[in-house]
Amino acid sequence: MLRNYISLHGLMLLYSFGAVCSKFASRYRFFSAGFCFYYGLAVAVLVVYAIVWQQLLKKIPLVTGYANKAVTVVWGLLWGRLFFGEAITVKSMLGAMFIMFGIYIVVKSDGQ
C-alpha cells in the first residue's frame, strides 16, 4: 500500500507540473516555438497523468485517490516559489496545512 501511496503522490507532483508548463507557455506568443514546446509538454503531462491515474485507481480506494488530489495545491505553492519567485505567505502555509490535515482525516476515516 505504501508503494501505491508514493506512486499517487508522485503522480500528483507530475500533474501539478502541467500547470507550470502552461504558465511558461503563456510567456510566449501564440503558436511560437516556445509556446508550442511548453504547451505540448503540458499536454504530454496530462496524457501520462490520465493513463497512470486510471491504473492507480485500480489499486487504491477511490476516496483515497480523490482526497489526495488536493495535494496539488501544495505542489503549486512550491512550484510557484521555485520557478516564478512567488511568495509563500503564512496564510498559504496555513491553508496547505489544512489541506494535508484534511487528506489525513479522509484517508484515516476510510480505514487506510
ABEGO torsion letter per residue (X at the ends): XAAAAAAAAAAAAAAAAAAAAAAAAAABBBGBAAAAAAAAAAAAAAAAAAAAAAAAAAABBAAAAAAAAAAAAAAAAAAAAAAAGBBBBAAAAAAAAAAAAAAAAAAAAAGX
